[in-house]
Amino acid sequence: EMKGEEQVKEVARMLDGSQMSEITIQHAQKMLNR
């Protein structure tokens, strides 16, 4: 199981493909923190 930052980056990658912006990473963090 992925934890913390790895999981956030994986979600950001799924949302935004190869170009992960800071905004995408923040969005992924919000999704995971629900």
N, C-alpha and C positions, 0 to 999 in steps of 0.2 A: 504493500500500500504506500502510495506517495504521501509525503507530508509537506506542509507549509509551502515554501517557495516553489518546490518542484511541481506541486499540484497547481499552484497559481499559474505558473508558466505553461503548463500543459493546457489548462483551460484557455488561456490567452492565445495559445497557438491554434486551438480549435476555432476560436472566435475570429481570428485575424490572419490566419495563415502564417506565412514566413515573416511578415513584418509586424513585430510586436511593439506597439508604441506604449509609452508610459500610461496613456489613457486606457488602453486595452488591458494592461496588467492591473490597473486599479479597478476596472470593471470586473475582471475575473476575481479579484480579492473580495469585492462586495458580494458576488454571486456565491462564493464559497463560505462567506461568513454569515449567511442567512440562518 
